[in-house]
């Protein structure tokens, strides 16, 4: 298992401290990441600084970064509209 796969797996499993690294891997600005997570930029910045991020947002970012937690979905891709 590669480092990237293990890192994304940890994010999917709920390791909330992975959020900044997920954002970096996706090459998202704070504004883009906030929009994807469905929160304001201020809320997203608080998550990065001193608040716990929403678990669903971390899982979504892991999926967007390429982690597929379901069997037989290894070739699936997620695209944002």
N, C-alpha and C positions, 0 to 999 in steps of 0.2 A: 504494500500500500504506500503510495507516494505521500510526501509531506502535505501537498495541496489537498489531496483527498482526505487525509486525516484531519487537517485544519477545518475543512468544510464540514466534515462529519461532526466535529466538536461543536461547531456553530449550530448545526441542525439540532443537535442534542440539547442545546440550551446554554452553552457557554457564552454568557452575555459579553464578556470582555473581548470577544472576537469582532465586534462591530467595526472598530476603526480599521482593522486589517481587511475586513470584507469590503469596506468602502474603498480602500486603497486598491485592492485586487480588481474591483469593478471600474476603477478610475472615475468614480463619481465625485462631484463636488458636494459640499454640504447641502446645497440647494437640490441637486438631483437626488441625493439619498433621502432627503426629507420628503420629496415628492413621491418617490417610490414607496416609502413607508407610510405615507398618508398623514404626515404630521407637519407642523410648522417648522421652519428653519430653526427658530428659537428652541423648540422642544428637542429637535435632533441634536443641536449643540449641547443642550443640557445632558442628553444621554451620553454624549462623548466626554463631557467634563465631570459630572458628579451625580448623575441619576442613573437608575437602572433602565436600560432600554426595554421596550416591549418585546417579549419573546417571539411573537408572531413576526415582527419586523426583522429580527435577527434571522429567523428561519427563511423568510422570503429572500433576504439578501444572500443567504447561503445558496438557495436554489438558483437565483439569478447569476451567482458566481460559478455555477456549474455542478453543484451537488444534486444528485438525484437519489432521494431516499427510498424509492419504490422499486421493487423487483421488476425486471423486464422493461424498465423505462430508461435504460442507459443511453439510448440514442435520442431521447426527447430533448427538445430545446424550448426555453421559455422566452417569449418575445413580449415586450411591453407595447401596448397600442399607442 
